[in-house]
Amino acid sequence: MDGFDHNGVRKAFNIPGNYWIPLLLAVGHFSSDKELAPANWCKAYDEIVVNF
């Protein structure tokens, strides 16, 4: 995940200051009774994919 709060993660998981946190990885499964909303910064498929 980009742009996470390093100090917040250290505090939440009791990670000492001498450890470097390079990334966060979301692990789990998506519940089929929920609807996934795209992030505000995500581009639409048509803005990324070019067909010739």
FENHU-V348795 format. One line per field, one symbol per residue. ss: DSSP state (H for helix, E for strand, L for the rest). phi: phi as a letter, one per 40 degrees, with the letter a starting at -180 (. if undefined). psi: psi as a letter, one per 20 degrees, with the letter a starting at -180 (. if undefined). A space follows every 10 residues. Layout:
# FENHU-V348795
ss: ???
phi: ???
psi: ???
This chain:
# FENHU-V348795
ss: LLLLLHHHHH HHHLLLLLLL LLLLLLLLLL LLLLLLLLLL LLLLHHHHLL LL
phi: .cgccdcccd ccbfccccbc bcabbcbibc cccbbccccc ccccdccbcb bb
psi: pqkroghhgg ghjlpqijqp nhrqpppaqp pijrpppqqh ipqqghigpp p.
